[in-house]
Amino acid sequence: MDLSLVTAAIGAQTGLTQLSLAGSMLKMNAQNGSSVVKLIDAAQQSMNSLANLAPGVGTNLDISV
């Protein structure tokens, strides 16, 4: 078998592996993006509920042990 043929086959396999990894990374980034949107939405809902509290609630916090 010719060495150039073997080198080409190894290069093709490496290219397929890189494409597979790139696809996995894109999928993870898309999932992370949706997680960030959900986190921001939850934070907005929390802020809306905190806006209805009386003034001064939560300002004096004693954390002594």
C-alpha positions as CSV (number, residue, x, y, z in Angstrom):
1,M,0.0,0.0,0.0
2,D,1.2,3.5,-0.9
3,L,2.2,5.7,2.1
4,S,0.4,8.7,0.6
5,L,-2.9,6.7,0.5
6,V,-2.5,5.8,4.2
7,T,-1.7,9.4,5.0
8,A,-4.8,10.6,3.1
9,A,-7.0,8.1,4.9
10,I,-5.7,9.2,8.3
11,G,-6.2,12.8,7.3
12,A,-9.8,12.1,6.3
13,Q,-10.5,10.3,9.6
14,T,-9.0,13.3,11.5
15,G,-11.3,15.7,9.5
16,L,-14.4,13.6,10.4
17,T,-13.4,13.6,14.1
18,Q,-13.0,17.4,14.0
19,L,-16.4,17.9,12.4
20,S,-18.0,15.6,15.0
21,L,-16.4,17.6,17.8
22,A,-17.4,20.9,16.3
23,G,-21.0,19.7,16.0
24,S,-21.0,18.7,19.7
25,M,-19.5,22.0,20.7
26,L,-22.2,23.9,18.8
27,K,-24.9,21.8,20.4
28,M,-23.5,22.5,23.9
29,N,-23.3,26.3,23.1
30,A,-26.9,26.3,22.0
31,Q,-28.0,24.5,25.2
32,N,-26.0,27.0,27.3
33,G,-27.6,29.9,25.5
34,S,-31.1,28.6,26.3
35,S,-30.0,28.0,29.9
36,V,-28.8,31.6,30.2
37,V,-32.2,32.9,28.9
38,K,-34.0,30.8,31.5
39,L,-31.8,32.1,34.2
40,I,-32.4,35.7,33.2
41,D,-36.1,35.1,33.0
42,A,-36.1,33.6,36.6
43,A,-34.1,36.5,37.8
44,Q,-36.6,38.9,36.3
45,Q,-39.5,37.1,38.0
46,S,-37.7,37.3,41.3
47,M,-37.1,41.0,40.9
48,N,-40.7,41.6,40.1
49,S,-41.8,39.8,43.3
50,L,-39.2,41.8,45.3
51,A,-40.5,45.0,43.9
52,N,-43.7,44.5,45.8
53,L,-42.0,44.4,49.2
54,A,-42.3,47.2,51.7
55,P,-39.3,49.7,51.8
56,G,-36.5,48.6,54.1
57,V,-37.2,44.9,54.0
58,G,-33.9,43.0,53.8
59,T,-31.7,46.0,54.5
60,N,-30.7,45.0,58.1
61,L,-29.2,41.6,57.9
62,D,-27.4,40.2,61.0
63,I,-25.0,37.4,60.0
64,S,-23.1,37.2,63.3
65,V,-22.4,33.7,64.7
